[in-house]
Every structure is written in C-alpha cells, then in structure tokens.
C-alpha cells in the first residue's frame, strides 16, 4: 500500500534525523534514478532495494566509510569469533564472515569488523598488525550508522544484512560476488531479515 508522500517523508525524516525537505529531495533524486517508484501526487509505491544497495555501495565504497587497519589472527577466524563476545568495544561483524552467519554462501577467509578504536580492540583480541597477509580488517567507522540494525547471534554482533551486502559489494577479493549472492538470498528470504 502506497504511503501518502508527506506522511512518509515526515516519518522518514524523524527516523533519520534529517529535515523533511532533505528527504523530499533525496526521494526525488531516487525516483529520477528509478530506485523508487512514486505514483499519484508523489506517493511512494515501491523501492528497488537491491538496486539501491548497489548504488549505495558504488557511491560510498567500504574503504571510504572509515579507517581500515589490517591484522592477523594466527589461530584462524573461528578463534576470533569465539573471543568477540568478550569485547568491551562496540562492534559489528560485516562482509563475508557476517554473510556466512545469515546464509552460508562461502567459507569466509577474511574477517571485516566495524569497531571503534581498532588498535586497542586488536590488542584486547590478541590480533597482530599485518601490513601484508592479513585475515582481519578492523574498520573505525566515520559514523555510527554501520551499527544500526545489528543483531546478536550466539553472543556475536553482526551488521544488518543490508549493511553486509553493501560492504561486500566493494570488499576486496571475492567480496563483490558474495555481495551479489547475499542480495539473491535476501530477495528469496525477505521474511527472515526484514523488520
């Protein structure tokens, strides 16, 4: 059911903390890019969320959204995942390691984690700095939006599936292919992840 334009824009503005005028301009732009469909007097009818995720990733690649630090977990990723619940720092696992928690796509070889104060967290987690051969990337986010919608599974915090997909689409290695696979899973299983 399409929402009335003004009601929707006011609700979205309240949720995002921006002005209704800005929301209106963004929606007009998204409509011109065919990422949303508006009907009647600007009522929002639908959102092409897979295309919107791809556009988000294109406009804001992973490395542009925070400071990336590389580390090595010599005991492997399962050892890191086992220690994450003891972390005192706010974090959200993303990319391949998170995708595997939602939909087993491929065995992850790289852990990517949004985390404030990466250096201190790395020391607490027993990670070693690794300019080359890293299997862990800790990213200090530019803003806390990366933590929105995070969910906890078996004591570990995972970024929202939409965040994970966008992060994968511009991740190194096989990340973009995994991002597309995750989007396909999300399309087939909307009831499992949408709120």
C-alpha positions as CSV (number, residue, x, y, z in Angstrom):
1,X,0.0,0.0,0.0
2,X,1.4,3.3,-1.0
3,X,2.0,5.8,1.7
4,X,1.0,9.4,1.4
5,X,4.0,11.5,0.4
6,X,4.0,14.0,3.3
7,X,3.3,11.4,6.0
8,X,6.1,9.1,4.6
9,X,8.6,11.9,4.3
10,X,7.9,13.2,7.9
11,X,8.3,9.6,9.3
12,X,11.5,9.0,7.3
13,X,12.8,12.4,8.4
14,X,12.1,11.6,12.1
15,X,13.8,8.2,11.7
16,X,16.9,9.6,10.0
17,X,17.2,12.8,11.9
18,X,17.2,15.0,8.7
19,X,14.6,17.6,7.6
20,X,11.6,16.6,5.6
21,X,12.8,18.9,2.8
22,X,16.0,16.9,2.5
23,X,14.1,13.6,2.5
24,X,11.9,15.0,-0.3
25,X,15.0,16.0,-2.4
26,X,16.6,12.6,-1.9
27,X,13.4,10.8,-2.8
28,X,13.0,12.9,-6.0
29,X,16.6,12.0,-6.9
30,X,16.0,8.3,-6.2
31,X,12.8,8.5,-8.3
32,X,14.8,10.0,-11.2
33,X,17.3,7.1,-10.9
34,X,14.4,4.6,-11.0
35,X,15.4,3.3,-7.5
36,X,12.0,4.2,-6.1
37,X,8.6,4.4,-7.8
38,X,6.2,7.2,-7.0
39,X,2.6,7.4,-8.0
40,X,-0.2,9.9,-7.9
41,X,0.9,13.1,-6.1
42,X,4.3,11.8,-5.2
43,X,3.2,8.8,-3.1
44,X,5.9,6.2,-2.6
45,X,4.7,2.9,-4.2
46,X,7.9,0.8,-4.1
47,X,11.6,0.7,-3.6
48,X,14.0,-1.3,-5.7
49,X,16.1,-2.1,-2.6
50,X,18.6,-4.4,-4.4
51,X,19.4,-1.6,-6.9
52,X,19.5,0.9,-4.0
53,X,22.1,-1.3,-2.1
54,X,24.2,-1.5,-5.3
55,X,24.1,2.3,-5.7
56,X,24.9,2.9,-2.1
57,X,28.0,0.6,-2.4
58,X,29.0,2.4,-5.6
59,X,28.6,5.9,-4.1
60,X,30.2,5.0,-0.7
61,X,32.8,2.2,-1.1
62,X,33.8,0.3,2.0
63,X,37.2,1.9,2.3
64,X,35.7,5.4,2.1
65,X,33.5,4.9,5.2
66,X,36.2,4.6,7.8
67,X,39.8,4.0,8.6
68,X,40.9,0.4,7.8
69,X,43.6,-1.4,9.9
70,X,44.9,-4.8,8.9
71,X,45.7,-7.6,11.4
72,X,46.5,-11.3,11.5
73,X,44.6,-13.8,13.7
74,X,47.2,-16.7,13.6
75,X,44.7,-19.2,15.1
76,X,42.1,-18.5,12.4
77,X,38.8,-16.8,12.2
78,X,36.9,-19.3,14.4
79,X,39.2,-18.3,17.3
80,X,38.5,-14.6,16.7
81,X,34.7,-15.2,16.6
82,X,35.0,-17.2,19.9
83,X,36.7,-14.1,21.6
84,X,34.4,-11.4,20.1
85,X,31.7,-11.8,22.8
86,X,34.2,-10.6,25.4
87,X,35.0,-7.4,23.5
88,X,34.4,-4.3,25.5
89,X,34.2,-2.2,22.4
90,X,31.0,-1.7,20.3
91,X,31.4,-3.7,17.1
92,X,29.6,-5.3,14.2
93,X,30.9,-8.1,12.1
94,X,30.3,-7.5,8.3
95,X,31.3,-8.8,4.9
96,X,31.9,-12.5,4.3
97,X,32.0,-13.6,7.9
98,X,28.6,-11.9,8.6
99,X,27.1,-13.2,5.3
100,X,28.0,-16.7,6.3
101,X,26.1,-16.2,9.6
102,X,22.9,-15.3,7.6
103,X,23.2,-17.5,4.6
104,X,26.1,-19.9,4.2
105,X,27.4,-18.6,0.9
106,X,31.1,-19.4,1.0
107,X,33.6,-20.2,3.8
108,X,35.0,-16.8,4.9
109,X,38.7,-16.2,4.6
110,X,38.7,-12.6,5.8
111,X,37.0,-11.0,8.9
112,X,35.8,-7.5,8.4
113,X,34.6,-5.8,11.6
114,X,33.3,-2.3,12.2
115,X,34.9,-1.2,15.5
116,X,35.8,2.0,17.3
117,X,39.4,2.2,18.5
118,X,40.7,-0.6,16.4
119,X,44.2,-0.6,17.8
120,X,43.1,-1.1,21.4
121,X,40.5,-3.6,20.4
122,X,43.1,-5.6,18.3
123,X,45.4,-5.7,21.4
124,X,42.5,-6.9,23.6
125,X,41.6,-9.6,21.0
126,X,45.2,-10.8,20.6
127,X,45.5,-9.7,16.9
128,X,48.9,-8.9,15.4
129,X,49.4,-5.9,13.0
130,X,49.8,-7.3,9.4
131,X,50.7,-4.9,6.6
132,X,50.5,-8.0,4.3
133,X,48.8,-11.3,4.7
134,X,46.0,-10.0,6.9
135,X,43.0,-12.1,7.7
136,X,41.2,-9.5,9.8
137,X,40.3,-5.9,8.8
138,X,39.1,-3.6,11.6
139,X,37.4,-0.5,10.3
140,X,36.9,2.5,12.5
141,X,33.6,3.9,11.1
142,X,33.1,7.5,10.1
143,X,29.7,7.4,11.8
144,X,27.6,5.0,13.9
145,X,25.2,4.2,11.1
146,X,27.1,0.9,10.5
147,X,25.8,-0.4,13.8
148,X,22.1,0.3,13.0
149,X,20.1,-2.9,12.8
150,X,22.9,-5.1,14.1
151,X,21.7,-8.3,15.6
152,X,23.4,-10.7,18.1
153,X,23.8,-14.4,17.3
154,X,25.5,-16.7,19.8
155,X,26.9,-13.7,21.6
156,X,28.4,-12.1,18.4
157,X,27.1,-8.8,16.9
158,X,26.5,-8.9,13.2
159,X,25.8,-5.9,11.0
160,X,22.4,-5.7,9.4
161,X,22.1,-7.8,6.1
162,X,21.7,-4.6,4.1
163,X,24.9,-3.2,5.6
164,X,26.7,-6.5,5.0
165,X,25.6,-6.6,1.3
166,X,26.7,-3.0,0.7
167,X,30.1,-3.7,2.4
168,X,30.7,-6.9,0.4
169,X,30.0,-5.2,-2.9
170,X,33.2,-3.1,-2.6
171,X,35.2,-5.5,-0.4
172,X,38.5,-7.0,-1.6
173,X,38.8,-10.4,-3.3
174,X,35.6,-12.3,-3.9
175,X,33.6,-9.8,-1.8
176,X,31.6,-8.4,-4.7
177,X,30.5,-11.9,-5.9
178,X,29.5,-12.8,-2.3
179,X,27.6,-9.5,-2.1
180,X,25.5,-10.4,-5.1
181,X,24.9,-13.9,-3.7
182,X,23.8,-12.3,-0.4
183,X,21.4,-10.0,-2.2
184,X,19.9,-13.0,-4.0
185,X,19.4,-14.8,-0.7
186,X,17.8,-11.6,0.8
187,X,15.4,-11.4,-2.2
188,X,14.4,-15.0,-1.6
189,X,14.2,-14.8,2.2
190,X,12.8,-11.3,2.9
191,X,10.8,-12.5,5.9
192,X,14.0,-13.8,7.5
193,X,15.7,-10.4,7.7
194,X,13.3,-7.5,7.1
195,X,11.6,-5.9,10.0
